[in-house]
Amino acid sequence: MHTSVYGNCQSILPKLENDVVLAYDFAYKLDHASIPDVLSHIHYGFFSYDSDDRYIRNFLKQCWKKKGRHLRLLTVTLGSSGCLAYDGKEFYRHRIKPVQPVDTMGAGDSFIAGFMHRAAEGADYKKCIETGSDLARETVLKKGAFGE
């Protein structure tokens, strides 16, 4: 199940965490008050940020310290710079093939959909990230992410 900081369903996560795999999109809300509580119930966390720098790497390490027993991976989408993921031990950096975007609406959701599809198939994190990146790349080439 995928939800986000905008879904306002943090209160039901404890009821779901043992029955479904939970993917949660925090978007750019790196300072949101719900982060510690949400991290204690989810399996995959997604954030958005602008660059791979010391701040975001430290942020992911601090988030990992607040994790619950289910958390498998934290991922930060970095726009045209690709993404960065952290599993509590090591960072995974993925750069994307450059494209000229038409519209970036839906790119993050497409990334998460592709990632989670591969995760549900049992793929390793690198394959999940590649698939999410490929789907996001396709999305940004379409106006309004709906195609023609």
VENMO-V711109 format. One record per residue. SS is DSSP state (a for helix, b for strand, c for the rest). NEAR is the number of other C-alpha atoms within 8 Angstrom. Layout:
ss;near
SS;NEAR
SS;NEAR
This chain:
ss;near
c;6
b;7
b;11
b;10
a;12
a;5
a;6
c;7
c;8
a;8
a;6
a;7
a;11
a;7
a;6
a;9
c;12
c;6
c;5
c;7
c;9
c;13
b;13
b;12
b;11
b;13
b;10
c;7
c;8
c;7
c;5
c;6
c;5
c;7
a;10
a;10
a;7
a;10
a;13
c;12
c;15
c;16
c;11
b;12
b;14
b;14
b;14
b;11
c;10
c;7
c;7
c;8
c;6
a;6
a;6
a;10
a;9
a;8
a;8
a;10
a;10
a;8
a;11
a;9
a;6
c;9
c;12
c;9
c;6
c;10
c;14
c;7
b;11
b;14
b;12
b;11
b;12
c;13
a;9
a;6
a;9
c;12
b;13
b;13
b;11
b;13
c;9
c;7
c;5
c;6
b;8
b;8
b;8
b;9
c;7
c;8
c;4
c;5
c;6
c;5
c;8
c;8
c;11
c;10
c;9
c;11
a;13
a;9
a;8
a;12
a;15
a;10
a;9
a;15
a;13
a;11
a;9
a;12
a;11
a;7
c;6
c;6
c;9
c;7
a;7
a;7
a;9
a;15
a;13
a;10
a;12
a;15
a;12
a;10
a;12
a;14
a;10
a;8
a;14
a;15
c;12
c;13
a;10
a;9
a;13
c;6
c;6
c;4
